[in-house]
Amino acid sequence: MVRDFILSYASLIVSRPEKLELEISNIDEGYDEITLYADPQDVGKLIGKEGRMINAIKTVISGCKAKGGLSYRINIKASE
């Protein structure tokens, strides 16, 4: 659910959606880390002005915590 949301939402924002990759790793029990890899030119678009875009994504993901019980941390990195 979270994976599909992030990929579909991010693909609407970036210029090169075909370069998006998502990796979810379990850090601790009840806590996952999401790493979104994007084209270096699109990283700024995903973060947004003053971090507003990434904060909006974090807000929606926090709603998934109420439904699924997992906490998430999201990182955006440039793909190589």
Contacts in CASP RR format, 6 or more apart in sequence:
PFRMAT RR
TARGET T0000
AUTHOR 0000-0000-0000
METHOD contacts of the structure
MODEL  1
MVRDFILSYASLIVSRPEKLELEISNIDEGYDEITLYADPQDVGKLIGKE
GRMINAIKTVISGCKAKGGLSYRINIKASE
1 64 0 8 1.000
1 67 0 8 1.000
2 24 0 8 1.000
2 34 0 8 1.000
2 61 0 8 1.000
2 64 0 8 1.000
2 72 0 8 1.000
3 22 0 8 1.000
3 24 0 8 1.000
5 60 0 8 1.000
5 61 0 8 1.000
5 64 0 8 1.000
6 22 0 8 1.000
6 34 0 8 1.000
6 36 0 8 1.000
6 57 0 8 1.000
6 61 0 8 1.000
6 74 0 8 1.000
7 20 0 8 1.000
7 22 0 8 1.000
9 57 0 8 1.000
9 60 0 8 1.000
10 17 0 8 1.000
10 20 0 8 1.000
10 36 0 8 1.000
10 38 0 8 1.000
10 46 0 8 1.000
10 57 0 8 1.000
11 17 0 8 1.000
11 20 0 8 1.000
13 42 0 8 1.000
13 45 0 8 1.000
13 46 0 8 1.000
13 53 0 8 1.000
14 20 0 8 1.000
14 38 0 8 1.000
14 39 0 8 1.000
14 42 0 8 1.000
14 45 0 8 1.000
14 46 0 8 1.000
15 39 0 8 1.000
15 41 0 8 1.000
15 42 0 8 1.000
15 45 0 8 1.000
16 38 0 8 1.000
16 39 0 8 1.000
16 41 0 8 1.000
16 42 0 8 1.000
19 37 0 8 1.000
19 38 0 8 1.000
19 39 0 8 1.000
19 42 0 8 1.000
19 79 0 8 1.000
20 36 0 8 1.000
20 37 0 8 1.000
20 38 0 8 1.000
21 36 0 8 1.000
21 37 0 8 1.000
21 79 0 8 1.000
22 34 0 8 1.000
22 35 0 8 1.000
22 36 0 8 1.000
22 37 0 8 1.000
23 34 0 8 1.000
23 35 0 8 1.000
23 37 0 8 1.000
24 32 0 8 1.000
24 33 0 8 1.000
24 34 0 8 1.000
24 35 0 8 1.000
25 32 0 8 1.000
25 33 0 8 1.000
25 35 0 8 1.000
26 32 0 8 1.000
26 33 0 8 1.000
27 33 0 8 1.000
27 73 0 8 1.000
30 69 0 8 1.000
30 70 0 8 1.000
30 71 0 8 1.000
31 70 0 8 1.000
31 71 0 8 1.000
31 72 0 8 1.000
31 73 0 8 1.000
32 70 0 8 1.000
32 71 0 8 1.000
32 72 0 8 1.000
32 73 0 8 1.000
33 72 0 8 1.000
33 73 0 8 1.000
33 74 0 8 1.000
33 75 0 8 1.000
34 61 0 8 1.000
34 72 0 8 1.000
34 73 0 8 1.000
34 74 0 8 1.000
34 75 0 8 1.000
35 74 0 8 1.000
35 75 0 8 1.000
35 76 0 8 1.000
35 77 0 8 1.000
36 46 0 8 1.000
36 74 0 8 1.000
36 75 0 8 1.000
36 76 0 8 1.000
36 77 0 8 1.000
37 77 0 8 1.000
37 78 0 8 1.000
37 79 0 8 1.000
38 46 0 8 1.000
38 76 0 8 1.000
38 77 0 8 1.000
38 78 0 8 1.000
38 79 0 8 1.000
39 78 0 8 1.000
39 79 0 8 1.000
40 78 0 8 1.000
40 79 0 8 1.000
43 76 0 8 1.000
43 77 0 8 1.000
43 78 0 8 1.000
45 53 0 8 1.000
46 53 0 8 1.000
46 54 0 8 1.000
46 76 0 8 1.000
47 53 0 8 1.000
47 54 0 8 1.000
47 76 0 8 1.000
48 54 0 8 1.000
54 74 0 8 1.000
54 76 0 8 1.000
57 74 0 8 1.000
58 74 0 8 1.000
61 72 0 8 1.000
61 74 0 8 1.000
62 72 0 8 1.000
64 70 0 8 1.000
64 72 0 8 1.000
65 71 0 8 1.000
65 72 0 8 1.000
END
